[in-house]
Amino acid sequence: MGYSVKLHPNAVTFFGGLDEITRDRIKSALKHLEINPFKSRSKTDIKKLKGTKGRHDMYRLRVGGFRVIYSVESDTIWVTEIITREKGYKWL
């Protein structure tokens, strides 16, 4: 089963402000998510986030110093945030 990746407007804005090399790294990581967005493996460091009561299960994909926060609905991966490691998860 293949998944498609959709980005929230906030994620698009942040993504657009990154340098080209970082954007390419994140694009590549998102391509790997399309295969299986739930399981950590080579080139995909995935963790299920805790403390997301009342929301869909949310996951974190680590890409160097950045974190891609997403949820999965049927066959769509919804990227809600792309944050730097320093920002942390206080916004959850």
N, C-alpha and C positions, 0 to 999 in steps of 0.2 A: 504494500500500500504506500503510495507516494503522498507526501504532504506539500502544500503550498505555503509560502511565507508571505505574510502581510504585515506592514509596518504602520504603527500609529503615527499621526502627524508629528507628535513630539519626538519620536524616535527618528523620523525622517529629517527633522530640523537639526538634531544633534549629529546625525550621520553625515549630513551635508557639510557640517563645519569641520569635519575631520580631514587630516591630510590623506593623500591618495593611497599611500602604503597601508595605513590603518584601515581605511575603507575596504581595500582589497582583502585584508586579513579577515575582517568581519563578514564580508560577502562570502568568502570561502567557507567560513565556519557555519554560516546560515545555510549554504548548499548542503553541508554534511547533515544538518538538522532535518532536511527533507526526507532522508532515509528513515530515521527513527529518532524522534525528538525526546524520547524518554530515557534512553540508555547511554551512559557514559562509555566512551571507547576512544580509540586513537583519534586525535584531532578534535574531539568533542568532550570537554569537561563539563558535564551536566549534573546539577543537583536540584532536587525538589525543595522548594522553599517552605519553611514552616511559618506559622502565624499568618496565614492568608485566609482566615475564617470568613465565611460568607462570600467568597470569591471562587472562581475556578481555581483548580490547582495551578500554581505558578512554578516556573522553573527558571534556573539561572544557567546561562552558558558563559563560561569564562573564556575570554579572548585576550590574552596578555593582561594589560592593566585595565581592561574594560569588562563590563558585565552586561550581558544581553538578557533582559527579563522578558519572559514570554509565557503564554498559556496556549493550550491546544483545545480546539473545538472541532469535533469530527475530523475532517481532513485538512484543517487550516491551522497554521501556527501564527498566533497574533503576538507580534513583538510590541510590548507596551512601552518599554524603556531601554535605552542604552545609556549606561552610566559609567563613570570612572570608579575604580576600586575605592578611592578615597571618599566618595560620596556616601557609600554604604547603603543600607537598606532601611533607613529611618522613615522613608516615604511610604513604606508598606502599611 
